[in-house]
């Protein structure tokens, strides 16, 4: 929608400036020269806009790659993810081996991701394929919920809100959610904890 709006705005400005030119300039020669000048200036403006968007996209892509790298560099997080995968694949005792520090670091990363989404730095369309597995793997897990997310809900407002918004995005785009049978939204006071994050922008999706 934003891209379309920009193009419509540019088209409107082109038409408006050309109409003004035709109305204000008296001679045909002067009108042609002015139209060419205005058209050249507008083409330059469009080129600058396109370059700006390209640079912005490159910067965002670089940031996302660095953020993904940062996830795996956190202490005990990679091992935590491995054990959560084992649990998801049927080994229910695997989660008992998880280092508590790994759980906290993993969830803090999710909390930071929530902040990036809420501030408009990232959006679901951009991060969904990259990070949704990581996020729902830990949040849609009964052991993690009982161990940390429920008793310490006050410290994970962003995680609850991100889960609520991301689940909504997944459903609206008709995508499957992993471990949905143990979804975080099944815990007591889920919506209450989501509402506690009301300082976030609620129009993200």
N, C-alpha and C positions, 0 to 999 in steps of 0.2 A: 504493500500500500504506500509506503514512504517513497519508493522509487517512482511509482506512477505519479504521485503528487508532485514530485520535483520536475518530472517531464511536463506535466500539465502547466506548472508554473512558468517554466521556460517558454513553452509554446505561447502562453498568454502574453508574456512580456514581449516576445517577438512581434506578435500581431498588434499589440497596443502601441509599440514604438513605431512600427511601420505606418499605422493609421495616423499617428500624430505627425509623422513626417509628411505624409501626403496632404494632410490638412494645413500644416503650417508653412511648408515651402511652396512658393508660387510658381517658379519655373520648373519645367520638366527636367532639365539638365541638373538643376540643383537637387531635385528630388531623387534622381538616380544616384548621384554622388552620396547623398545622405543615407539612402537605403543601403548602399554598399558598405559605407562606414559603420552604420549601426549593425548590419549583419555580421561584419567581420568582428566587431567588438563582442557580439553575442556568442559567436562561435568560439572566441577566445575564452569567454566566461564558462561556456559548456565544457571546454577542454580542461579548464582548471578544476571544475566540479568533478569530472570523471577521474582526473588524476588524484584528487583528494580522496575520493571513495576507494580508489585502487590502493593508495597508500594506507588508508584506514583499515582496509581488509587484510593487507599484509601484516600490519601491526597487530591486529586482532589474532590472526593465525599464529604469529610468533608467540604472543602472550599465552594462547591456549596450549601450545606445545610445551612451553615452559611450565605451565601450571600442571599439566599431565606429568611431566618429569618430576616436579616437586612432590606430587602425590607419592610416587614410588620411592622417593628419597627419605620420606618421613620414617622415623624409628618404628620398627615392628609392623608397619602397615602392609607391606607386601606379604608377610607371613599371615597376617590377619585375613587378608583377602583370600589367600590360598585355603585356609581352614574354613572360611565361610563358604567357599566353593565346594569343599568336601562335604559340609553339612547339607548344602543344596542338592548334592548328588547322592544323598542317602546316608552318609556317615554322621549321624546325629551327635555322636560323642566328640566329634572333631572340635566343636566350639569350646569345649571345656579346656582345651589346650591353649586358647588364645590369651596372649599377654594383655593385661588390662591397659597398659600404656599404648598398645597398638590400637585398641578400641577407641580410646580418647583421641589419639592423633588422627585416626580415620574420620571420626565424627567432627572434629574441629575443622578438618579439610572440607567436609560437607557444609559446615556452618559458614565457612569463608565463601564457598561456592554460592550459597544462598545470598550472601551479601552482594556478590558480583552480579547475580541475576536481578536482584531487587533494585540495584542502582542503575541498571540498564547497560552495564559494561558488557555483559553477555546476554544471550537469549536462548530459549529452549531449542529453537530450530538449529542453532549453531552447535550447541553442546550435546544434544540428545544422543546421537550415535556414539559420541566419545565417552560420556560420563554417566549415562543413565544406568548402565549395568553396575558400575561401582557404587552408585548412590543407593539403588534399590536393593542391592545385595546385602548391605549392612542395615538399612532401615527396615526392610521387610524380613525380619528375623526375630523370632520370639525370644531367643536367648539374649540378644543384644537389647531388645526392648526391656526385658525384665532386669537385666544387669545394669543398664545405663540410661536408656532413653526415657523410661517411665519414672524411675526414682529421681533422676536428675533433669527432668523436663525443663525446669526453669532456665537451665544453662544451654538448652538446645532449641530456642524459639525459632531460629532460622531454619533448622533442620525440619521441624514440624511444618513450618509454612512452605518450605521448598517441596516437601513431600506432597502437601495438599495441592499446590499449584502445578507441580510436575505430573502428578497423577491425573489432574484435570486435562493437561495438555495431551497426555498419552491417550486418554479416552476420546478426546475430541478429534485426534488424528488417527483413531482406530488402531492403536499399537498395543501389543501385549506388554504386560508388566511382570517381571520375574518375581517369584515367591509371593504372588498375590494372595495366596491362601494364608499367609502370615503378615499381611499388609499392616503397616503401622496404624492405619486408620481404624483398625479393629480394637485398639487399646482404649481403656477408660480415659475420659477427658481429652480425647484427641482434638476435637473441635475447640475446646477451651484453650488448649495449648497453642493451637493455630491462631486463635484470636488474640493471644498475648503478643503476637508479632504484628499488631495493628499499626506499628510505626512504619511498616514497609509500604511500598507502593502496591496497591492491590489490583492494578490494571495491567499486570504483566501478561495475562492471557485471558 
